[in-house]
Amino acid sequence: MLDSLWEESNRLISQEKYQEAIDLLMPIWSKNLDDVEIITQIATAMIYTNIDTSLYLIEGVLQMDPDYGYAYYIHGVALERLGKMDLASFAFEKAIKLSLHIYQCLEKYVMHSN
């Protein structure tokens, strides 16, 4: 996904403008139906607008790319919002295992910034 599109959709989501983020991403997705980053970002916004569709999308992403750690994180967030804590914990664990390098870098950053 284009960096500027990612940044803009993240900005909209952080401002709780979920539908605007979805509207921004949908035309791009229609031209890139197998882009797991776009689908995951749409699912992220839909957690707050249509959680059932969000889960459907993110589960599809996990079938397309079972090693995409961020998708497991978003899956966990959706499950957590539904109160499915055991399943959410599993998703978060999977996200950490698949994205371990990010957490190792973060740990080093925190260690050196204090």
C-alpha positions as CSV (number, residue, x, y, z in Angstrom):
1,M,0.0,0.0,0.0
2,L,1.2,3.5,-0.7
3,D,2.8,5.2,2.3
4,S,0.7,8.3,2.0
5,L,-2.5,6.3,1.8
6,W,-1.5,4.3,4.9
7,E,-0.6,7.5,6.8
8,E,-3.9,9.3,5.8
9,S,-6.0,6.3,6.7
10,N,-4.2,5.9,10.0
11,R,-4.8,9.6,10.7
12,L,-8.5,9.3,10.0
13,I,-8.8,6.2,12.2
14,S,-6.9,7.9,15.0
15,Q,-9.4,10.8,14.7
16,E,-12.3,8.3,14.9
17,K,-13.3,9.2,11.3
18,Y,-13.8,5.5,10.5
19,Q,-16.2,5.9,7.6
20,E,-13.9,8.4,6.0
21,A,-11.0,6.0,6.2
22,I,-13.1,3.3,4.7
23,D,-14.3,5.6,1.9
24,L,-10.6,6.5,1.2
25,L,-9.5,2.9,1.0
26,M,-12.4,1.2,-0.8
27,P,-11.6,2.5,-4.4
28,I,-8.0,1.4,-4.0
29,W,-9.1,-2.0,-2.7
30,S,-11.4,-2.5,-5.7
31,K,-8.3,-2.3,-7.9
32,N,-6.1,-4.5,-5.6
33,L,-8.4,-7.2,-4.3
34,D,-5.6,-9.3,-2.9
35,D,-3.7,-6.5,-1.1
36,V,-3.7,-7.7,2.5
37,E,-2.5,-4.3,3.8
38,I,-5.4,-2.5,2.3
39,I,-7.9,-5.1,3.5
40,T,-6.4,-5.1,7.0
41,Q,-6.6,-1.3,7.2
42,I,-10.3,-1.4,6.1
43,A,-10.9,-4.1,8.7
44,T,-9.3,-1.9,11.3
45,A,-11.7,1.0,10.6
46,M,-14.6,-1.4,10.4
47,I,-13.9,-2.7,14.0
48,Y,-15.7,0.5,15.0
49,T,-18.4,0.6,12.3
50,N,-19.3,-3.0,11.4
51,I,-17.4,-5.5,13.5
52,D,-18.9,-8.6,11.8
53,T,-17.6,-7.4,8.4
54,S,-14.3,-6.5,10.0
55,L,-13.9,-10.1,11.3
56,Y,-14.9,-11.5,8.0
57,L,-12.2,-9.4,6.2
58,I,-9.5,-10.0,8.7
59,E,-10.1,-13.8,8.7
60,G,-9.8,-13.6,4.9
61,V,-6.5,-11.8,5.2
62,L,-5.2,-14.5,7.6
63,Q,-6.2,-17.2,5.0
64,M,-4.3,-15.3,2.3
65,D,-1.3,-14.5,4.4
66,P,-1.1,-16.6,7.6
67,D,2.3,-15.0,8.5
68,Y,1.0,-11.4,8.5
69,G,1.5,-10.5,12.2
70,Y,-0.3,-7.2,12.1
71,A,-3.5,-8.9,10.8
72,Y,-3.4,-11.1,13.9
73,Y,-3.1,-8.0,16.1
74,I,-6.2,-6.5,14.4
75,H,-8.0,-9.8,14.7
76,G,-7.2,-9.7,18.4
77,V,-8.5,-6.2,18.8
78,A,-11.8,-7.2,17.1
79,L,-12.2,-10.3,19.2
80,E,-11.4,-8.2,22.4
81,R,-14.2,-5.8,21.5
82,L,-16.6,-8.7,21.3
83,G,-15.5,-9.9,24.7
84,K,-13.8,-13.1,23.3
85,M,-10.8,-12.7,25.5
86,D,-9.3,-16.2,25.1
87,L,-9.4,-16.0,21.3
88,A,-8.1,-12.4,21.5
89,S,-5.1,-13.5,23.6
90,F,-4.3,-16.2,21.1
91,A,-4.4,-13.7,18.3
92,F,-2.1,-11.3,20.2
93,E,0.3,-14.1,21.0
94,K,0.4,-15.1,17.3
95,A,1.0,-11.4,16.3
96,I,3.9,-11.2,18.7
97,K,5.5,-14.4,17.5
98,L,5.2,-13.3,13.9
99,S,6.5,-9.7,14.6
100,L,9.1,-10.6,17.2
101,H,11.7,-8.4,15.4
102,I,9.5,-5.3,16.0
103,Y,9.2,-6.0,19.7
104,Q,13.0,-6.6,20.0
105,C,13.6,-3.3,18.3
106,L,11.1,-1.5,20.6
107,E,12.7,-3.1,23.6
108,K,16.2,-1.8,22.5
109,Y,14.7,1.6,21.8
110,V,13.1,1.9,25.2
111,M,16.3,0.6,26.9
112,H,18.4,3.2,25.2
113,S,16.0,6.2,25.5
114,N,15.9,6.1,29.3
